[in-house]
């Protein structure tokens, strides 16, 4: 009889221990499914182009950007593989005369192929570097980017495009010709630079 009681007690203890283990595993599983997602309308993309031989900056932004991504357990996991599409029609340079934006679209973007949008895919590498496979003018080229993550989970990006990498120098020449007077400096030379600084940021929230 005592042997039976001991056996029953042993089974009870094993079952109780197993239940505790299962509960701990479930708690760990619940913790693991915490993910990061992108705050709607938090994304912004800015660019700085340059004119005249003095390299005078001309800034602008795009007011629309479409994102496709999968929520991950860290900000980097969420952004790795993120795809974006930027409609060219959303270009905005805050020009009070309202003439600069249509001129950029007509004499620069419209001189390219596939001019409706700029698209790209983010990739984060093992050495903590980041790049965007950027598609414009029918060309897809990797654009190296630097990034930082702030304490509030905002991720800031920066990089420099060389327009010749996207076969866009003819389009650039077209824009320079259309803006010849405005892009002429004190030395009498009209110039539009082929390098364009890019900045972007996105805010993530933990769910």
Rosetta blueprint (number, residue, H / E / L):
1 X L
2 X H
3 X H
4 X H
5 X H
6 X H
7 X H
8 X H
9 X H
10 X H
11 X H
12 X H
13 X H
14 X H
15 X H
16 X H
17 X H
18 X H
19 X H
20 X H
21 X H
22 X H
23 X H
24 X H
25 X H
26 X H
27 X H
28 X H
29 X H
30 X H
31 X H
32 X H
33 X L
34 X L
35 X L
36 X E
37 X E
38 X E
39 X L
40 X L
41 X L
42 X L
43 X L
44 X E
45 X E
46 X E
47 X E
48 X E
49 X E
50 X E
51 X E
52 X L
53 X L
54 X L
55 X L
56 X E
57 X E
58 X E
59 X E
60 X E
61 X E
62 X E
63 X L
64 X L
65 X L
66 X E
67 X E
68 X E
69 X L
70 X L
71 X L
72 X E
73 X L
74 X L
75 X H
76 X H
77 X H
78 X H
79 X H
80 X L
81 X L
82 X L
83 X E
84 X E
85 X E
86 X E
87 X E
88 X H
89 X H
90 X H
91 X E
92 X E
93 X L
94 X L
95 X L
96 X L
97 X L
98 X L
99 X L
100 X H
101 X H
102 X H
103 X H
104 X H
105 X H
106 X H
107 X H
108 X L
109 X H
110 X H
111 X H
112 X L
113 X L
114 X L
115 X L
116 X L
117 X E
118 X E
119 X E
120 X E
121 X E
122 X E
123 X E
124 X E
125 X L
126 X L
127 X L
128 X L
129 X L
130 X E
131 X E
132 X E
133 X E
134 X E
135 X E
136 X E
137 X L
138 X L
139 X E
140 X E
141 X E
142 X E
143 X E
144 X E
145 X E
146 X E
147 X E
148 X E
149 X E
150 X L
151 X L
152 X L
153 X L
154 X E
155 X E
156 X E
157 X E
158 X E
159 X E
160 X E
161 X E
162 X E
163 X H
164 X H
165 X H
166 X H
167 X L
168 X L
169 X H
170 X H
171 X H
172 X H
173 X H
174 X H
175 X H
176 X H
177 X H
178 X H
179 X L
180 X L
181 X L
182 X L
183 X L
184 X E
185 X L
186 X L
187 X L
188 X L
189 X L
190 X E
191 X L
192 X E
193 X L
194 X L
195 X E
196 X E
197 X E
198 X E
199 X E
200 X E
201 X E
202 X E
203 X E
204 X E
205 X E
206 X E
207 X L
